[in-house]
Amino acid sequence: MGAALGWGALAASSLLIGAALGLERSWPDRAIGVVLAVAIICTLATVGGFAVADTASGDLKATIDGFAAGALLVMLIDSMISEAARKGGRIAGLVTVLGFAVAAALSGVA
């Protein structure tokens, strides 16, 4: 639980430092409130996530890891490989995911 609090504090402090640096220019009060709310939610989610992970079964952890891997692939395709998607069309995402699947399969063989 100590590690959860540490990571939560790190996430919250990063958001608060960013908000403090942003105060150099005038920000609406609503934006500052949103940043503080996100910092609090991130801290609570971190603590809750670590608590759930400590009690989760192996199958649940595997499901969570699979979901996280899928989310990472979506982020990679949408934001980092946008040029390939523009030039290659919708098939670029599928081919990239298949490439990752082949790489994962080959790493399991070795």
C-alpha positions, 0 to 999 in steps of 0.5 A, a space after each residue: 500500500 505504501 507504493 500505491 501512495 507513493 505513485 499516487 503522490 507522484 501523479 498528484 504532484 506532477 499535476 499540481 506542479 503543472 498547474 502551478 506553472 500554468 498560474 504564471 498566465 491567467 487561467 480561469 478558475 474552472 481550469 484550475 479546479 479541473 486540474 485539482 480534481 484530476 489530481 485527486 482522482 488520479 491519486 484515489 485511482 492509484 491507491 484503489 488500483 493497487 488495493 485491487 491488484 493485491 487481491 486479484 486472481 491470476 486470470 483477472 490480472 491477465 485480463 487487465 494486462 490484455 486490456 492495457 496492451 490493447 489500449 497501448 496499441 490503440 494509442 500507438 496507432 492513433 497518435 504515433 503512427 498517424 502518418 502511416 494510417 493517413 497514407 496506408 488507410 485503415 489497413 495500416 492499423 490491422 497490419 501493425 497489430 498483426 506485426 505485434 502479434 507475430 513479434 509476441 508469438 516469436 518471443 514466446 518461441 525463443 
